[in-house]
Amino acid sequence: MRVLVIEDEERLARTVRRGLELEGFVVQLAHTGTAGLAAAIEDGFDVIVLDIMLPGLSGYEVLRRLRAQDVTTPVLMLTAKDGDYEQADALDLGADDYLTKPFSFVVLIARLRALLRRRAPQQPALLSAGDLVLDPARRTVLRGDTALTLTPREFGLLEFLLRHQGLALTKHEILRNVWDAHYDGPENVVEVYIGYLRKKIDTPFGCTSIETLRGVGYRMVDPGRSGDGQIHDESGSAPR
């Protein structure tokens, strides 16, 4: 899930980003209202965390302009202001929730997940490919009756692949949605993490859930319905 955090206190913003990333979110930061508005309009996010007191444009103005342009992304206002009128103003402008600083990070995570559930009730509670089952809410992964332990990045990668099961996904699409929209490192990091995933979810069980598509990227499949039933190496070739 992709989160835009618009917060001018850079230390707080970095802390929130680290915490959210550990929970499996992909986070982009903006430190001014102007930059945050541009990012929210130009890119797709699942939820926005928006401070009220921002340089350039206030959070209220950012929110007003977003709703005026029919950007319906859920917005959680995060602010040092604590008062009924401030909260009412934010909600009247189109905010979906409101959290006052200092705040409990546990509560922040819970409220963000609640916003995401309300926005996408059509999404399945469990994601699966054959007997591989991922539970986004409980953050668990099972292969049959075997519980698997994944790092936050591996979990995010697997969740993205499962949500787009059957579709060919390029490395760029994976980096943009699982790492960061502004990630500028080498693309082969995707190959590395695909390898990590395969060693945990497939190799011990003698199956192939992640196909390599030569010159394209990767595709998550049900092992029982895999295209040619062969395991592919990173070049896309089946072993001889």
Phi, psi and omega in degrees: 000135186260129183238133172257121177253115179253101188210125184275343175280098190298323179295316178296318181299317180294322179296316178297318180298314180300316180296318180293321179296324177294337177270003176097004178278152169260123191240135172240138181253147169221138186251001174227158178297322181296313180294321180295319179298315180299316181296318183294328181279320187276336185238165181259125178233156178274332180200151180237132172257119191233121175282154179275312184274096183232149172287153179088282176231138177290161177300323177301315182291322176301313181297316180300316182290324177298312182291328178294333179262017176062030171277112188260008179307132178301139181236126173253118179280127181239114190208160176276347180284131181230104180186154182298321183292320179297316180295318180296319179300315181297315181293322179295329180280350177119009176292151181260340179198170188212129180225131185263137173283147349289150186230161175276128180296327178300318179292320178302311180299315182298319181289322177295317179295325178295319177298319181294321178295319180291327182286325185232062180294343181283344181290138182295146179294326179238145176248136184213156171217104188065230180267011173271118186232127178245131178252103183298324183290314181271350179058049178238154177226132178235141166245101189066237178263004184265123176281134181250143179254118180241151172287163178306320180292318178297319179297314180298320179295314180296319179298317180296316179298318181291323179293340180240035184304135178089348181263145175282124182243127179281163177298322180298317179297320180294315179299317183296324186261337183252331177262267184200146180299335183250017176299128183237021178275185181291143180291339184291355173298331177296316178301319181300313183285330173299319177298316177302313182298313181302320181293338181262320188260342186240302188309312182295343185250004176065034180225172182230108178260333183249113179268141171268127178253109187304128178076001182239295183162237186221161178214133175272131181226163169285120183307329180286348182235016182303144187314300182241002176074008182251149176278131181256144173273182186293345176278350181094002183265145175278144180296145181275000000 
